[in-house]
Amino acid sequence: MTDILKGRRALVTGAASGIGAAIAARLGQAGALVAGLDLETSPGVACPLVADLRSDAQLDRAVETMAGSIGMPDILVHAAASQPKGGCLDLDPAAWADAYDVNLIGAVRLLRRCVPHMRCAEGGAIVLLSSINAGFATPTLAAYAATKAALENLARTAALEFAPDGIRVNAIAPASIDTPMLRASYADRPDGALEANRARHPLARFGTPGEVAELALFLVSDSAAWITGAVYPIDGGASVTRR
């Protein structure tokens, strides 16, 4: 898969760390010019962009910077996420709204800025990062799970709307990936909780950001030219056994 994205331009959110950073790096290795957008500077990308997905003004400036530096994207990957911990009543409405603002409305803001260019270019590829939690009741991550379920519906609806323009939209739904976000979420949990989570995966380990990046690369490449509106689990078998 060397240089299969040569001549392509990608915008990746959440590119400063974790899954987003791995995807940005992998798309760059495949030949794409990559703009990485995050609250902090994204390392190793052609065009680092610092912006808050909750701010229209900051996103406008970021997209303008990308356009002037490497050009507008024909690939969009939304990997940034807010993951507040708590059940339905543990989180106040402001925390719920903030999670939606980053995870779902952030995606909508990105689509509004990127899809018009993709339409003019007569094609593009979009990947939205969901979660295994989108399909299961998750009392400890109520807002996060709800936003990811909404994001999957957005992916399917956008895929249907944008298909006549040659724009493909898919989602990836990881289970537990070994990232700083995952480990931070267990910092105040009892000893053994992290290992108990690991054991819930039939393949008996956490996934890696690089493995998610390989799937993202496939979905934005021409190898997936007839795939749109799909949600791809990458979960070590966890969704097979989870109830």
N, C-alpha and C positions, 0 to 999 in steps of 0.2 A: 504493500500500500504506500510506497514511496511517492511523494509528490502528487497524490491523487486529487489534492485540492489546490494545485498550482493555479494561480490567477484568481482565486476566490478570496473574499474578504469576510471575516467573521467577527461578530460582536458577541462576547461571552460575559455574562454578569456573574458576580461572585467569584471573580477570577484571581483574587488575592490569596486564596487558600483552599484547601480541601478539594472537593469534586470539581468546582469551577476552575481552579488552577490547573488541575490535571487535564481537563478538557481543553483549556486554552493552549497548554503546552502540546498536547497531541495534535490538535488541528494545525498548529504552527509547524510541527514536524512533518505533517502531511502536505505542506506547501502553502497553506493559507496565510494571508496577512491577518493578524489577530489584534483586535482591540479588546482589552480587558477592563471591565468596569466594576468598581467596588468602592466601598467607603475608604479603603486604603489603596495605595499604589500597587498594581498587579505586577509581579516580577516577570521578566522574560518575554514580554509581549511587544509587538511592533508599536502599539499605540496604547499606553496606559491612560485610563480615564478614571478620575475620582469624582464620584457623584452619588447622590442619595436617590434611590428609586422612588421615594415618596415625593420628590420635588420635580415638578414639571420644568421649572426654570433650569435646574441643574442638568436634567436629562437633555433639554434642548441644547445647552452649551456643549455637553459631552458628544452628542451626535454631530453637531457642527464641527467640533474638533476632529472627530473621526473622519468626517467627509473631507476636511481639508488636509488631513494627514495621509490616509491610505485609501480613502473613498468610502462610499456607503456600503453597508453589509448586504451580501446575498445569502449569508448564513447568520442565524440568530440562535443563541443558546442561553436560556434563562435558568441559571443555576443558583442565583442568590436566594436566600431564604431567611425568614424570621421564625424562630422555634420557641415560643413562650411555653413554659412548663405549667401544667395545671389542668384541672377538670373544668366542666362547663361553668360551674359557679365559683371556681377559684380565681378565674381571670375576670377582671372588670371589663366593661364594654370598650374602654380605651385600648386595652391590650388586645382584645379581639380585633378591633378596627386596625390596629397597627400591623398585626399579622396579615390581614387581608390586603392592606395597603402595599406591603412588600411582595407577598407571594402571588397574589392574584392581580390586583390593580396594577402592580409593577409590570406584570406581563402585558396587560392591556396597554399601558403607556408605551411599552417597547414596540408592540405591534403597530400602534398608531404612527410611530415614527419610522419604522422599517418597512412595513408592507407596501406603502405607496411606491417606494423605490423598487422593491422586488417586482411589483406589477409592471412598472416601466421597463424593467430588465427582462420581463417575461419569464420569471422563475425565481425560486429561492427555496431554502430549507430552514425550518424552524424546529427546535427541540426544547420542550419545557420539562424541567426536572420536577417530577412528582415524588411520591413516596409510597411504600407498601401500606402506610397508615391510611392512605386515601380510601382503602376498601374495607377497613376494619374499625370497630369501635376501639378508641384509644383514650381511655379516661385521663391518662397522665399528659396527653398532648392534644386536648380537645380542639383548640383553635387551629393548631398546625394541621391536624388531620382533616379538618373541615376545609381549610384553604386548599389543600392538595386535592381533595375530591372535586372541588370547584375548578381547580386548574385542569384536571383531566377532562372535564366537560368542556372547558374552554378550548382545549386542544382539539377535541373532536369537532366542535362547532366551527372553529377557525379552519380546520382541514376541509370541511365541506364548503365553506364560504370562499376559500382562496383557491380551491382546486382548479377552477376555470382559468386562473391566472398562472398555472404551473407552479404554484407555491405549495410545498408539502409541509404538514405540521404533525409532529408526533410527540409523545411523552415517554419519559423513562421513569420507572417506579422502583427505586432501590430499596432494599431492606437496610440492615445496619452496615454502614460503610465506615471503615476505620479512619475517621477524620478528627480534627480538633473539636468540631461541634459535638460529635458523638461522645468523646471522652469527657468533655466539659459537662455534658448532660448527666453524667454519672458521678460527678465530683462529690455530690452530697448524698449519694445513695449508699445503702449498707454494703459492707464488704461482700464480695461475691456476686453482686447484682450484674456487673458487667459480664462476668463469666457465664452467669445464668442466661443472659441475653445471647451470648455467643452460642450456647448449647441449643438454642431454639432453631438454629439454622441446620438443616440436615447435612450440609457439607462441612459443618463443625468448625467454621471460622467466619470472621467478618469479611466482607468484600473490601476491595481496595479502590481508591479513586481512579487508578489507572484502568481497572476493569470497566468502570462506568464510562471512562473516556473512550475506550475502544468501541463501545456500543454507540456512543454519540457520534464518533467518527463515521461509523457505518451508516447511521441514519441520515447524516448530512451529505453523504457521498452519492455519486451516481449509481453505486451498487444497490441503493435503496430507492431507485427512481420510481418504483411502482408501489411504494409504501407510504400511506398517509392516513391520519386519523387513528393510529394505533397507540396503545399504551404497552410498553415493553417492561415486564418485570425483570429485575436483575437482583435476585434475593437469596441465592444459595439454597433455594427450595423452601424458604420460610413460608411463602404463601400457600404451599401445598398442605402444610400441617397446622397453620394458624387458624384459630377459631375466634 
